[in-house]
Amino acid sequence: MILPNSSRRDFLKASTLAGLGASLASLAGAATAQAAGETRPTPPNTAGILNSSLGQTRPRPDGQRAVHELTTKPLERVRVAVIGLSRGMTHVGDCLNLEFVDIVAVCDLREDRAKRAADACEKKRGKRPAVYGGTENIWEEMVDRDDIDAVYIATPWGWHVPMCLRSMERGKHAFVEVAAAVTVEDCWRLVDTSERTQRHCVMLENCCYGENELFILNMARQGVLGELTHAECAYIHDLRGMLFSLGTEGDWRRDYHWQYNGNLYPTHGLGPVAQALGVGRGDQFKFLVSMSSPELGLTKYRNERKPNGGKHADEKYICGDMNTSLVKTELGRTIMIQHDVVSPRPYSRINAVCGTGGTFFDYPARLAINAPKTYDLSSSGSHEWLEDKDLEKMRQKFTHPLWKKLAELSKGGGHGGMDFVMNWRLMDCIRRGATPDSVVYDAAAWSCIIEISARSVVTGSAPVPVPDFTRALWKTMKPLAVAEQA
Ligand SMILES: NC(=O)c1ccc[n+]([C@@H]2O[C@H](COP(=O)([O-])OP(=O)(O)OC[C@H]3O[C@@H](n4cnc5c(N)ncnc54)[C@H](O)[C@@H]3O)[C@@H](O)[C@H]2O)c1
């Protein structure tokens, strides 16, 4: 999504909190405003964003019901549509491998991509889905069909919210890529619409289904890590090349680097550790403080390489190379979240959870536990990481049952198999009419960190309250179903 030049100029003038509000509104609102039809949401109002009481919960409007335990009619076959067929091709591929799922329609602005997806479906299943493409709003016709149960949304961030809203308004579940929304106001729109329509709005946080993430979840639930006190997570991924690559995410994702300064991609790291800590279910984010390092990496890369014939020379990036945020939860626990996509360093989501009984750190996987003898391990104590053979013993005991069940089937799948595990699990829940493992409250809580972190940075790292999208349900909400399987 490219903003008109006037929006760019306006933003570049803005370094105040008011400027932040305007930029967030323009980023999230540009696509919102383009989405036609009577369900078109009002473009975010800057004054509204700035005046909203971010940290407070809001009363549930009349006619809405909570969705934390929303169950739906079981389905013999799940009929899906997919919008956005770059990342969306992974979901197409996974759905084609689920014999109880039918892909009814596919859509991409780029018709060649929509046709390529339809070809893949026809080859595998002998039946061609309806193809929508060529114009920015053609997806609306697709989600208006009456033969679709769920819509996968894998488009640029600015399109996520309008696509989710219309899908739910038209009676479909919305499965949206990360992050679900960019602004707090848009997070509330997702929550309100899911509650009013009683449709699921699930963020496709595939990292919650990684082998190590599920291993941690299982150990946490079985008490191996004791009382959990702290977590660390991140999205550290050198994306400098991609950010300037034409015809890819770079076409729109780089925009956010000159629009504002904060954590632009919190959910891959945060989702799994939030699930382990029971955020939204027994605990809740309370407030966040954030600071950013100087912005140097992207500018240096752009200046030295002059990508795409030097046409990005005027772009002024403001997002600090490394953003570090700290969240305090209602139970007093702490979570560190980092974001760095412009430094030369190996990939890491850190993926660490610490408790009174043990500590797990990822990249590479390491586990220390208080009482190794309890588990019949030869490692001597908690001062060292377990020896490899002991870690393997713990994996044998505590690998999550979902991973054990799907490990073979997911081999060769996207992101080490976790994409398939996520899609299998989600579709299986929809088929049975069960509540998925994460609901709209999780999507909103994990995504809103984008705006909350930027607000803290722009106000000198002041604490910023994190909204309670569950409207106090977190105090009584039951743990995740996937954790209960253990
Ligand atoms: N979970 C993961 O591991 C993961 C990995 C990659 C991307 N993502 C997320 O997936 C989403 C898409 O990323 P991507 O890498 O595929 O981006 P991309 O830019 O490569 O592809 C987006 C696709 O959406 C299409 N599109 C844009 N506007 C459209 C519209 N109005 N109607 C129909 N189609 C439209 C584009 O033509 C393009 O094919 C993003 O939210 C991103 O953050 C998640």
The ligand as a MOL file (V3000), in Angstrom:
LIG
                    3D

  0  0  0     0  0            999 V3000
M  V30 BEGIN CTAB
M  V30 COUNTS 44 48 0 0 0
M  V30 BEGIN ATOM
M  V30 1 N 2.9970 -15.8200 9.3570 0
M  V30 2 C 4.0810 -15.7630 8.6120 0
M  V30 3 O 5.0290 -16.4990 8.7990 0
M  V30 4 C 4.1030 -14.7610 7.4950 0
M  V30 5 C 5.0680 -14.8380 6.4900 0
M  V30 6 C 5.0140 -13.8960 5.4600 0
M  V30 7 C 4.0370 -12.9210 5.4560 0
M  V30 8 N 3.1270 -12.8690 6.4590 0 CHG=1
M  V30 9 C 2.0360 -11.8850 6.4570 0
M  V30 10 O 1.1940 -12.1800 5.3430 0
M  V30 11 C 0.6780 -10.9870 4.7960 0
M  V30 12 C 1.0300 -10.9110 3.3230 0
M  V30 13 O 2.4310 -10.8990 3.1990 0
M  V30 14 P 3.1210 -11.3210 1.8030 0
M  V30 15 O 4.5390 -11.6030 2.1220 0
M  V30 16 O 2.3430 -12.3610 1.1200 0 CHG=-1
M  V30 17 O 2.9920 -9.9310 1.0360 0
M  V30 18 P 3.0930 -9.7130 -0.5470 0
M  V30 19 O 3.1130 -8.2540 -0.7590 0
M  V30 20 O 4.2040 -10.5440 -1.0860 0
M  V30 21 O 1.7440 -10.3230 -1.0880 0
M  V30 22 C 0.5090 -9.7110 -0.8240 0
M  V30 23 C -0.4500 -10.1640 -1.8920 0
M  V30 24 O -1.6950 -9.5150 -1.6520 0
M  V30 25 C -2.1870 -9.0300 -2.8970 0
M  V30 26 N -3.0780 -7.8940 -2.6540 0
M  V30 27 C -2.7530 -6.6450 -2.2490 0
M  V30 28 N -3.8670 -5.8960 -2.1320 0
M  V30 29 C -4.8960 -6.6830 -2.4850 0
M  V30 30 C -6.3010 -6.4720 -2.6000 0
M  V30 31 N -6.8690 -5.2990 -2.3190 0
M  V30 32 N -7.0840 -7.5070 -3.0130 0
M  V30 33 C -6.5320 -8.7090 -3.3000 0
M  V30 34 N -5.2190 -8.9590 -3.2290 0
M  V30 35 C -4.4080 -7.9510 -2.8190 0
M  V30 36 C -0.9440 -8.6440 -3.6730 0
M  V30 37 O -1.1810 -8.5820 -5.0640 0
M  V30 38 C 0.0140 -9.7680 -3.3000 0
M  V30 39 O -0.0770 -10.8730 -4.1580 0
M  V30 40 C 1.2300 -9.8770 5.6500 0
M  V30 41 O 0.3290 -9.5760 6.6590 0
M  V30 42 C 2.4820 -10.4580 6.2630 0
M  V30 43 O 2.8290 -9.8680 7.4820 0
M  V30 44 C 3.1410 -13.7760 7.4730 0
M  V30 END ATOM
M  V30 BEGIN BOND
M  V30 1 1 1 2
M  V30 2 2 2 3
M  V30 3 1 2 4
M  V30 4 1 4 5
M  V30 5 2 4 44
M  V30 6 2 5 6
M  V30 7 1 6 7
M  V30 8 2 7 8
M  V30 9 1 8 9
M  V30 10 1 8 44
M  V30 11 1 9 10
M  V30 12 1 9 42
M  V30 13 1 10 11
M  V30 14 1 11 12
M  V30 15 1 11 40
M  V30 16 1 12 13
M  V30 17 1 13 14
M  V30 18 2 14 15
M  V30 19 1 14 16
M  V30 20 1 14 17
M  V30 21 1 17 18
M  V30 22 2 18 19
M  V30 23 1 18 20
M  V30 24 1 18 21
M  V30 25 1 21 22
M  V30 26 1 22 23
M  V30 27 1 23 24
M  V30 28 1 23 38
M  V30 29 1 24 25
M  V30 30 1 25 26
M  V30 31 1 25 36
M  V30 32 1 26 27
M  V30 33 1 26 35
M  V30 34 2 27 28
M  V30 35 1 28 29
M  V30 36 1 29 30
M  V30 37 2 29 35
M  V30 38 1 30 31
M  V30 39 2 30 32
M  V30 40 1 32 33
M  V30 41 2 33 34
M  V30 42 1 34 35
M  V30 43 1 36 37
M  V30 44 1 36 38
M  V30 45 1 38 39
M  V30 46 1 40 41
M  V30 47 1 40 42
M  V30 48 1 42 43
M  V30 END BOND
M  V30 END CTAB
M  END
